[in-house]
Amino acid sequence: MSSLLFSRLLGNVNRGCQTRRLLPVIATFSCPQQRQMTHYPIDDIISGLTDEQIQLRKTVFDFVQKELAPKANEIDKMNTFPEMREFYKKCGSLGLLGITAKSEYGGSDGGYLDHCIIMEEISRASGAIGLSYGAHSNLCVNQISRNGSEEQKKKYLPKLCSGEHIGALAMSEPGSGSDVVSMRTKAEKKGDYYVLNGNKFWITNGPDADVLIIYAKTGTGDTKPQHGITAFIIEKDMPGFRTAQKLDKLGMRGSNTCELIFEDCKVPASNILGKLNHGVYVLMSGLESERLVLASGPVGIMQACCDTAFEYAHIRKQFGKRIGEFQLIQGKMADMYTTLGACRSYLYCVARACDRGHASNKDCAGIILYTAEKATLMALDAIQILGGNGYINDYPTGRYLRDAKLYEIGAGTSEVRRSIIGRSLNEEYK
Amino acid sequence: MSLRILVGCKRVIDYAVKIRVKPDKSGVITEGVKHSMNPFDEIAIEEAVRMKEKKIAKEIVAFSCGPTQCQETLRTALAMGADRGIHVEVSGPEYETLQPLHISKMLAKLAKDEQIDLIIVGKQAIDDDCNQTAQMTAALLDWPQATSASKIEAKDGSLQVVREIDGGLETIKVKLPSVVSADLRLNEPRYATLPNIMKAKKKPIKKLAPKDLGVDVSPRIQVVTVEEPPVRQAGAKVENVDAVVEKLKALGHA
């Protein structure tokens, strides 16, 4: 059929071949490099999406499957995404980068649920780039959009939304992870400037970011530690700021992460985000939306696990029949399907509530706690379904597992999330 | 120039879906299967939108004929830049036997009613591969046609079109009004961005019945049976060319 030559399909021509030729060809030849996984459809009527959101998912899906998915394995292998800047610009032209920012600053006037859908589909193609996208669009863009002054929004948002600039956010330090409020990076006032000294660690997009939101201690010794934190907007070229080694990670490889170093870094006082010494409020409310949006990362990875494993189970034959027809595999697939459905529904419900201004810290922590742990387990199941092939890096299931695991740690470890929910429940019974 | 362009957008089974035949062999399974706009029609819409951006066109009307879900196809067209949509509703068994001739008659009537200057459709649909609608529509309207277009340039009341033909590329000039069918390399369609999807919500879609256009959609064909293509047989290896010829003769192919 001449339609198979359709240029946009050329990237997926083997997907077309796979669906139109006999499937057993795949089982006998090992041509995984060319093979594109076909996708298990998502029932958006059950997830309750509006027509516009369904169209949004389709747009993002078509876009990332063409522009990102074919490169995902290579990005993971090489721990780098060479075409990252072009990819960000393309995302920018689609309005994906500033989804929650106002259109007057270059954003898309969207909501958290829209953001979740985009994050889910990007993570489905590449977990690493999904994380990078989340850090840019939520941690940086959304924070400036919610807490920035008029001048700050006008100055920084347009280029962050267009993809010309990449954003990041830094709160963690080598000595302050879960106990983020114990951070030691200091900002001392010197006239119209603040001078920052210290370092930050595990910062996503650190190596590439043009604009970064940095939390530093501005309080004097007698204030409570959480009341002495201020958020600053840093630009890459500010004197005294540099990035150090790119971290060599287990997963999320290609989502560049590094250490940030501040040595007498001069930041104008006008770059304070929010109020002086009130950074903790920016930080904590930011963490809620961060957890919500990042929770779509594991949902996207879980969808990818189903895409890969379900198809494999219906191609691979042993003992004369497709392995997907054996009960133990049927059981595994059923568990994967239901878990994914439950996670997606919980996620969308919380997102919808946040869009109505009804954000609950229990549920924002809860949704990422739940989906992250389920994603790791589902990736293990996907590897198991692929059997020996799941153990080879030619297949993506290993990457799914390594990427999924991060979500149990970043944005507050599972332990911290459980503490938050537990303590919140305690408060309700005081 | 300020043309009013009518673009045909067919809702077809998505290109990436594995087609399965119904057990009763009456057709392919469409229930619950992912559908999208015919890829060649996406190219047609994209071309119309580009002409509007170049101020050659002033209005783009997207047209789709089929069941209620065609509204989704029209929403995609609107999100890509069409101004309004027309949905002619046909469903059930009448939809199963709908043919390019029916669609051509609808397009022809709409072209007259809506004062259309240019009709752009995809060269063929990926489900039936007919490649007939553009040609039939032009004939019904007695308009010139430029099919399999890979480049369109508008110049004073006519179009210069480069067509992809078997021998290579043919450049022709057609006077407006005319019918053009889009081929693969005409352009690369844009993605519908979220802001445009939101804007598309406000654009109108007019609903019509076939009889409103004076078109009788009763079937002219009867589907006897639909089957999967035969399973590919194993090949055979031979020693030399003479053996190949022998084999072919024996199988009745030479």
Interface residues (C-beta under 8 A of the other chain):
Chain A: M1 S2 S3 L5 F6 S7 R8 L9 N12 R15 G16 T19 R20 L22 T38 H39 P41 D51 E52 I54 Q55 L56 K58 T59 D62 F63 S93 L94 G95 L96 I99 S103 S108 D109 G110 D114
Chain B: Y15 A16 V17 K18 I19 K34 S36 P39 F40 E72 R75 T76 A79 Q124 I126 D129 L184 R185 E188 P189 Y191 A192 T193 L194 P195 I197 M198 K201 V231 R232
